[in-house]
Amino acid sequence: MEFRLPDLGEGMAEAEIVRWLVKEGERVGEDEPLVEVETDKALVQIPSPAAGRLARQGAPEGARLAVGEVLAVIETEAGETDAGERAARAAGTPAAAGAERQAAAEAPAPAPDSPDAGAIVGNLDRPGTLLVEDVPASSPSPRRRAPASPATRRLARELGVDLARLHGTGPGGRVTAEDVRTAAAAARAGAAAARPAAAAAAPMPPLPPAFGQRLPLRGLRRRIAEHMSRAHRLVPQVTHVEEIDVTELVRLRKSLNEWLALERERGGAHGLPERLSYLPFVAAAAVQALRRHPTLNASLDEEREEIVVHPHIHLGIAVDTPDGLLVPVLRHAERMTVADFAARLPALAAGARARTLAPEELRGSTFTITSAGSIGGLFATPIVNHPEVAILGVHRIVARPAVVDGKIEVRDMMYVSLSFDHRVLDGAEAARFTNDLADILSRPAALLWPRPTA
């Protein structure tokens, strides 16, 4: 039977084959994971519609298939052909697409290559700590389907971690990517501790297997490469850098976090964020600055030769994920307060890292903020997120000497970098925007006052 690529919803036209989970000639059971595909930044495992032998893969890994093209040819056993053909026809329906996504989410991960990957004792005394069952590799035990996203399952396979042996720290016991990395690190540490003491005097170990590879440019990484290449090719980009004294912002954030901690102790922190980062303040300040400089909230219609100044601010927030950079979008950011940003940003970033956001949450931004301050570096020159005309880079806060009223004081200083499309904006407008941004962030208490709605 021919199994054609189903429509997985959201108006997809094609999908990229990320990884075949069954080789040609191997048997596969009905509803067992068959292939992993990526479609519009969503990673999906497609199950087999029938039991049988995979006679032919419809395309190699890295290739793209349109909806309706042959994905696989499955030789079914006697009596299964009709059922398999019915499953293949049903696979194209929206209901079947939902069933496929559900089957993908519940699919178990394959057993690890190393028998020691799961034989580690976790800390049972601290609630919320990752637990790993202490089961010898030789002991038979029933397989357990651990809840985890497709991206987390792929990471577990790459690191040789058995998801069935993990108790996740995520909501409802969901295994997170950090749980997988912790288990892999513990496995390496346990293996190192078991080596003879003489190994400590041995020469430096060889480089890990990650060196010397040729990695395929596929999936999200290929989409990022295509988007960045197009932006770099089309946009004559200039970057303006400004230094901002954020001493008052540091004090305000510290005071608010102390208040949040006190509210939690009193039991009155329901609905409040656990802790404030700097990003909600930066986002609110950027929105206020965009109100004063609407041409930065724009795009260039090259065919009509028009600059489109958008009526609303849809704020893109660049998020570093295990698979690459994603830019989820906060729509109508002009209506949001610092508290709104603080409540929405963590969930949005978590959804991006888990690859659970809907496609509409990953497109349509009118201005983007990218922040690498928690990682380090002085400042960077981010690439404009085409077709937008500007992107704001936010960098780390460092205490250093500064001149204040003719005296040298230790102040908390931060660089911001604004990259912009020089076809639409001039350097003077970019400088005026960053000057207003600096003024707002240097006096952040004003961000907490109500402002007129758009």
Buried (B, 14 or more C-beta within 10 A) or exposed (E): BBBBBBBBBEEBEEBBBBBBBBEEEEBBEBBBBBBBBBBBBBBBBBBBBBBBBBBEBBBEBBEBBEBEBBBBBBBBEEEBBEBBBEBBEBBBEEEBBEBBBEBBBBBBBBBBEBEBBBBBEBEEEEEEEBBBBEBEEEEEEEEEEBBBBBBBBBBBBEBBBBBBBBBBBBEEEBBBBBBBBBBBEBBBEBEEEEEEEEEEEEEEEEEEEEEEEEEEEBBBBBBBEEBBEEBEEBBEBBBBBBBBBBBBBBEBBEEBBEEBEEEBEEEEBEEBBEEBBBBBBBBBBBBBBBBEBEBBBBBBEEEEEEBBBBEBBBBBBBBBBBBBBBBBBBBEBBEBBBBBBBBBBBEBBBBBBBBBBBBEBBBEBBBBBBBBBEEEEEBBBBBBBBBBBBBBBBBBBEEEEBEEEEEEEEBBBBBBBBBBBBEBBEEEBBEBBBEBBBBBBBEBEEBEEEEEEE
